[in-house]
């Protein structure tokens, strides 16, 4: 139904930065939040950052202070700025809309982030 295409991933050295983008195929609205998730090999998908329709943000403890989530209504895009990357950040990163803790749309393919030591 809704296409989610994440972009911006790549291979970086520890301490480097990446900016991920996701523009859903439908217009996003302020009555639900947008979130970034990640999944490392052999691990379950985990929530790393969340932003509400009024720009309140929450982060997983593992990324707090290093990652910044933002949303742009005009561009219909959610971003994840990742700084001070660590090897343990290596994962496939996914975006989705979230309301009351529930992902709203089918998962996209994600974008691979690989951080070398």
C-alpha positions, 0 to 999 in steps of 0.5 A: 500500500504505502511505499517506504524507500530509505536512502543515505546508508553506506560504509563509514569509519568509526567516528564518521557521520551519515544522514538517512532519509525516508520519503513515504509514497503518501503524504504524512500528517501530524496525527502520527509519529515517524520513527527509525528502526534498525536490525542487525544480523541475528538481532530483532528490529529495534526502535532507535528514534521517534518524532511526534507530529509536534516535533517531540523526540525520543531516542534509544539510550544507545544512540542518545546524544549522537543521533538526531531525528527530524521531519519536514512536512513540506518535503514529506520526509523524515531524516536521521542524522547520525554522528559519532558512529560506532561499529555497533551501529552497523545494521539495516535502518528502516523508517515507518509511521508509528501511532500508539506504539504500532508501526502503521505501514509495511516495511520497506527494504531499509538502507544498510549502514556499515561502520568499520573500526 
